[in-house]
Amino acid sequence: MPEEQARILAETHTLLIEERLATRQDLKEMELRLKHDLTLLKHELTLRLGGMMAASVAVVAALVKLF
């Protein structure tokens, strides 16, 4: 293999490897984003559960009044 071709191949491999490797900083940032997303989901699920509970109490109260 000619030297120029080998150099280009090595540079290409280096770029591909660098693009796919995650640094510790990358992992830390991803961890923070995931924690934030989980907090938002927890809040949203809590609100939905509260709404469903309130609706079910209202339905039971209405049924008690009817019968």
Residue, then its C-alpha position, 0 to 999 in steps of 0.5 A: m500500500p502506498e504511503e499516501q494511501a496509508r496516511i489517508l486511511a489512518e486519518t479516516h480511521t482516526l476521525l471515525i473513532e473520535e466521532r464514536l467515542a464518548t469522553r467522560q464529559d460527554l457521559k456526565e452531560m448525558e447523565l445530567r440530561l437524563k436526570h433532568d428528563l426523569t425529573l420532568l417525567k416524574h412530575e408529569l406522572t404525578l400530575r396525571l395520577g392526581g387528576m385521575m384520582a380526583a376524577s375517580v373521587a368525583v365519579v364515586a361521589a356522583l354515584v353515591k348521590l344517585f343511589 
